[in-house]
Amino acid sequence: MRPGRVRDDAGGVWIVTGWVLGFLVYVGIVVAWHAGFTGATPFVVIPPVLLIMVGAGNLISGRRSGRPAPRFNRPDPVPLASLRGVPEPTPDAEGAAGADGTPAGGPGPGR
């Protein structure tokens, strides 16, 4: 490389070259398929199907740059205590039960 020249590392030329060469190879496979080479059938059918599937996935979900994946509304999970047959905590005389099931005044004796 010459000393006064800046190297272009963007890779745009190689991306375009890859697309063009890939398209030419695909056209060659389609020509072979039309000529009667049935072994080329998967190579003719699968690439368009993959492109359609990727395109449909992009249409459905779109790009999410910087946004988290969507969370779907689901019912609240069933508490494990109800599955084990343990009764739900009830409010004590001192106050209502807190979010974790302990009384609002703090844990009592024997807990």
N, C-alpha and C positions, 0 to 999 in steps of 0.2 A: 504494500500500500504506500502511496506517495505521502510524504510528510505533511503537505499542506491540505490534504483532503480529509474531510470528516466522514467517518463511516456511518451509514444509515442502518441502525439496528432495529428499525420498526418492524421489518418482516413482511410488509405489505406485498412486495414482489413475490415472495415465496408462497404467501397465502393464495394469491391469484394464480400462480403457477400450479399449485396443488389442485385448485378447482378446475382449471383448464385440462390438466393431464388426467384427473379423475373422470371428467366428463368424456374425454376422448377414449379412455379405457372402457367406460360404460357403453359408449356407442359401438365400440368394437365387439363387446359381448353381445349387444342386441343384434348386430349383424350376424355373428356366429349363431345366435339362437334362430334367426330367420333362415339361415342356411341349413338348418336341420340339426344342429348340435344341441340336443335336449339337455345335456348336462349343464348348460348355461342358464336354464330356467330359474333356479333359485337366485342367481346373480342378476337376473332381469326383474324379478318380482320383489325381492326383499328391499332393495334401496328405496323405491318409491313408497312402499308401505312404511318404512322407518321415517321417511321425511313427513308423511302424512301424520303419523303418530306424534312426532316431535312438534309439528305445527299445531296439532289439535291440543296438545298439552300446554303449549304457549298461549293459545287462545283462551283456554279454560282458566289457567292460573296466572298468566302474565308474569312480568318481571317484578321482583320485590327487592330492589336495591335499598338496603338499609331498613327494611320493614320485616318484622318477624312473620313467620308462616301463620296463616289464619287458624284460629281455634274454633272448632265447630261447637255449637251448643249441645251439650250432653246433659242428661239428668244428673243430679247430685249422686255421688256414690253412696251405697248403703253402708252405714256404720258397721264396723266389724263386731261391736258389742251385740248388736241385734242378731247377727248371724250365729254368735256363740250362745245365745240364750241369756246373756247377762242383761239385767234390766237397765234402762237408761238412768243416768243420775237425776235425782230430783232435787229441787231447791231445799236447802236446810232452813231451820227456823231463823238462822242468823241472816240469810240473804239468798239471793238467787244464785244458781250455779253459773260459773264463768264459762268461757268458750271452751276451755279444756276439760270441763266436767267437775272441777274442784269448786268448792263454795267460794263466793266472792271474798269472804273473810280470811281465806287461806286454807291450807290443808288442816284437817282436824286430826284428833288422835286416832291412831290405828290405820292411817292411810298410807 
